Amino acid sequence: MQTPFKTIGIIGKPSDIRIAETLSGLYDYLKQHQYAIFVADDSIQFIDDPNAASCSIDRIGLYCDLVIAVGGDGTFLAAARAIVQYNIPLIGINLGRLGFLVDISPNELPAKLHHILQGHYSEEKRYLLRAKIIRNAQVIHEETAVNEVSILRWVTPSMIEIVTKIDNVFLNSQRSDGLIISTPTGSTAYSLSAGGPILYPSLNALVLVPLNPHTLSNRPIVIHDTAEIEISFCQTKQINALVTCDHIEIPDVLISDKIVIKKDPIPIRILHPEGHDFFQILRNKLNWSSGYHI
């Protein structure tokens, strides 16, 4: 089955010389098979072709009908946020460490990519979160996250006091180092490190994970992903907080601000090789069942 992929974008980990061999090999393979190619501006230095077309990562989805991210999960997250508005699929090639999202290794690249480009793949949709910082009834900042939105204490040894509402219904107040609001995709990232559960990627759910709560009975909670989450602060003195969306920082959030978080309506489309198995990825990446063989 021939797919409609004709123009392919390549996004690499910026300024990382370790991607050079894989990136140039990928480019040569696509050029040999007569695909039109756009390379992200910050990766074009690794391509030995003076006629190679390049553009910014934010515009690459405008010209392409498929994007390939080369790097680790961080590169994949940046690519996902950049192209989600264009409703085009994304493939990940893993040059990082864990690689829960980028599931093709460089030595598998020619064979697995060939099968995908011929239409032999499985596609899944992962939803992003959209966070809005509201000050004096005005949205002063807006950002998306594939993995998680985190509210953290910032430049202070003191805990922050967080009030959480779900669909305008009071959930709890907590004194802690912060709170993580994670998608199923992000449940194997920061949320997992903080003691949160692993969510199957297709679940319509979000998980709220407190960071070092003062009250030990304050535990992670899983809610439906249609919920609107509102975070506010109940400090009596000004302590700034930090909001992060994946690795993007929004500093200097004030105690008078509100953070409103909802699922973004547009998903990112991820293409996996046939036979993609989430449980096998967990076993491999987390070293589960190392002494058991089927």
C-alpha positions in Angstrom: 0.0 0.0 0.0 1.5 3.3 -1.1 0.9 6.2 1.4 0.4 9.8 0.4 3.7 10.9 2.1 5.5 13.0 -0.5 7.2 15.8 1.5 9.0 14.8 4.7 10.4 17.1 7.4 13.4 16.2 9.5 13.8 17.7 13.0 17.0 16.8 15.0 18.3 17.6 18.4 19.7 21.1 18.0 23.5 21.5 17.9 24.2 17.9 18.9 27.0 16.5 16.8 26.0 12.9 17.8 23.0 13.0 15.5 25.1 13.9 12.4 25.6 10.4 11.0 22.0 9.3 11.5 20.6 12.6 10.2 22.7 12.6 7.1 21.9 8.9 6.5 18.2 9.6 6.8 18.4 12.5 4.4 20.3 10.5 1.8 17.8 7.6 2.1 14.8 9.9 1.5 16.5 11.8 -1.3 17.4 8.4 -3.0 13.7 7.5 -2.8 12.7 10.8 -4.4 10.9 12.4 -1.4 10.9 16.2 -1.1 12.7 17.0 2.1 12.7 20.0 4.5 15.3 20.1 7.3 14.8 22.2 10.5 17.1 25.2 10.5 19.0 24.1 13.6 19.9 20.7 12.0 20.7 21.8 8.4 24.4 22.0 9.4 24.6 18.2 9.4 23.4 17.8 5.8 26.1 17.8 3.1 23.9 19.1 0.4 24.1 22.8 -0.6 20.6 22.6 -2.2 18.9 21.2 0.9 15.8 23.1 1.8 15.4 24.3 5.4 12.9 26.2 7.5 12.1 26.9 11.2 10.7 24.1 13.3 7.5 26.1 13.8 6.9 26.2 10.0 8.0 22.8 9.0 4.5 21.3 9.3 3.3 23.9 6.8 5.3 22.3 4.0 5.3 18.6 4.9 2.9 15.7 5.2 5.1 13.7 7.6 7.8 14.7 10.1 10.7 12.5 11.5 12.2 13.5 14.8 15.8 12.4 15.4 17.0 12.5 19.0 15.5 11.6 22.3 12.1 12.1 23.9 12.9 15.8 24.3 13.4 16.3 20.6 10.2 14.4 20.0 8.3 16.6 22.4 9.5 19.8 20.7 8.6 18.4 17.3 5.1 17.4 18.5 4.3 20.8 19.9 5.6 22.5 16.7 3.5 20.4 14.2 0.4 19.5 16.2 -1.7 22.4 14.6 -1.0 20.9 11.1 -2.5 17.5 11.8 0.4 15.6 10.2 2.0 12.4 11.7 5.3 12.1 13.5 7.9 9.4 13.6 10.6 9.2 16.3 14.1 7.8 15.8 15.8 7.2 19.2 19.3 8.5 19.8 18.5 9.3 23.5 18.5 7.2 26.6 15.0 6.0 27.6 13.0 6.8 24.5 9.4 5.9 25.4 8.2 8.0 22.4 11.0 7.5 19.9 10.8 3.8 19.1 13.1 3.2 16.0 16.8 2.8 16.6 19.3 3.9 14.0 20.3 0.3 13.1 16.6 -0.5 12.4 16.1 2.7 10.4 16.2 1.7 6.7 14.0 -1.3 7.0 11.4 0.0 9.5 11.2 3.4 7.9 10.7 1.7 4.5 7.7 -0.3 5.8 6.1 2.8 7.4 6.5 4.8 4.2 4.8 2.0 2.3 1.8 2.2 4.7 2.7 -0.6 7.1 2.4 1.0 10.4 0.1 1.5 13.4 -1.1 5.0 14.2 -2.0 6.4 17.6 -3.2 9.8 18.9 -1.7 11.4 21.9 -3.4 14.6 23.4 -1.6 17.6 24.7 -2.4 19.8 27.6 -2.9 23.6 27.3 -2.0 25.7 30.3 -3.1 29.3 30.7 -1.7 31.7 33.3 -4.5 34.2 34.3 -3.7 37.5 36.1 -6.3 40.1 36.8 -8.8 38.2 34.6 -6.5 38.3 31.6 -4.5 35.4 30.0 -0.9 36.6 30.3 0.7 33.4 29.0 -0.4 30.2 27.2 1.6 27.1 26.5 1.1 23.4 25.5 2.6 20.3 26.9 2.8 16.7 25.6 4.0 15.2 28.9 3.0 17.4 31.8 2.3 20.8 33.4 4.2 21.2 36.7 3.7 23.9 39.3 6.8 24.2 41.4 8.1 26.3 44.3 10.6 28.8 42.9 13.6 30.4 44.6 12.3 29.7 48.1 13.0 27.0 50.7 9.4 27.1 51.8 6.6 24.9 50.5 3.9 26.4 48.4 0.2 26.2 49.3 -1.8 25.0 46.3 -5.6 24.9 45.9 -6.9 22.6 43.2 -10.4 22.6 41.7 -11.7 20.1 39.1 -14.5 21.5 36.9 -14.9 24.3 39.4 -15.4 21.8 42.3 -12.9 22.0 45.2 -10.6 19.0 45.3 -8.1 19.9 48.0 -5.5 22.3 49.3 -2.0 21.1 49.9 1.4 22.3 51.2 4.1 20.7 49.0 7.0 21.4 46.7 4.5 21.4 43.8 2.0 19.5 41.7 2.3 17.6 38.4 -0.6 17.4 36.0 0.3 14.6 33.5 -1.1 13.1 30.4 -0.9 9.3 29.8 2.1 10.1 27.6 3.8 11.9 30.5 3.0 9.2 33.0 6.3 7.5 32.3 8.3 10.8 32.7 8.4 13.3 35.6 5.2 11.9 37.0 6.6 8.4 37.3 9.7 9.7 39.1 7.5 11.5 41.6 5.6 8.3 42.4 2.7 8.5 40.0 1.0 5.6 38.2 1.8 4.5 34.6 -1.3 5.2 32.4 -1.9 3.2 29.2 -1.4 5.7 26.4 -5.0 5.4 25.0 -6.7 6.1 28.4 -8.9 9.2 28.5 -7.4 10.2 31.8 -5.0 12.7 33.5 -3.1 12.1 36.7 -2.4 14.7 39.4 0.8 13.9 41.4 1.8 16.0 44.5 5.6 16.7 45.0 6.7 16.0 48.5 3.4 16.8 50.2 3.5 17.9 53.8 0.5 15.6 54.5 1.5 12.0 53.7 -2.0 11.0 52.9 -2.0 13.3 49.9 -1.6 10.8 47.1 -1.8 10.9 43.2 -5.3 11.0 41.8 -6.5 10.0 38.3 -9.3 12.0 36.7 -11.1 12.1 33.3 -9.2 14.0 30.6 -12.3 16.2 29.8 -11.9 18.0 33.2 -10.8 21.6 33.6 -8.2 21.9 36.3 -7.8 25.2 38.1 -4.8 25.8 40.3 -4.5 28.8 42.7 -2.4 29.7 45.8 -3.5 30.4 49.3 -0.2 31.9 50.7 -0.4 35.0 52.9 2.9 36.4 51.6 4.2 36.6 48.1 6.2 33.6 47.0 6.8 33.2 43.3 6.1 29.8 41.6 7.4 28.3 38.5 5.2 26.6 35.9 6.8 24.3 33.4 5.2 22.8 30.3 7.4 19.8 29.5 10.8 21.6 29.5 9.5 25.1 28.8 9.6 27.3 31.9 7.1 30.0 32.8 8.8 31.8 35.8 7.5 34.4 38.2 4.0 33.2 38.6 2.4 35.2 41.4 0.3 33.9 44.3 -2.6 36.0 42.9 -2.4 34.2 39.6 -4.6 31.2 38.5 -3.4 28.4 36.3 -6.1 26.7 34.1 -5.2 23.5 32.4 -7.3 21.6 29.9 -6.8 18.9 27.2 -6.0 20.5 23.9 -8.6 19.4 21.3 -6.0 18.6 18.6 -4.0 15.4 19.1 -0.6 14.6 17.8 -0.5 11.6 15.4 2.3 9.2 16.0 3.3 6.4 13.6 4.8 3.3 15.0 6.3 0.2 13.2 3.9 -2.7 12.9 3.9 -4.8 16.0 4.4 -1.8 18.3 3.9 -3.1 21.9 3.7 -0.6 24.8 4.2 -3.3 27.4 7.4 -4.5 25.7 8.6 -0.9 25.8 8.0 -0.8 29.5 9.8 -4.0 30.1 12.8 -2.9 28.1 13.1 0.7 29.3 12.3 0.0 33.0 14.2 -3.4 33.1 11.1 -5.3 34.1 11.0 -9.2 34.0 14.7 -9.3 33.2 15.0 -12.9 34.2 11.8 -14.2 32.5 11.6 -15.2 28.8 8.5 -16.2 26.9 
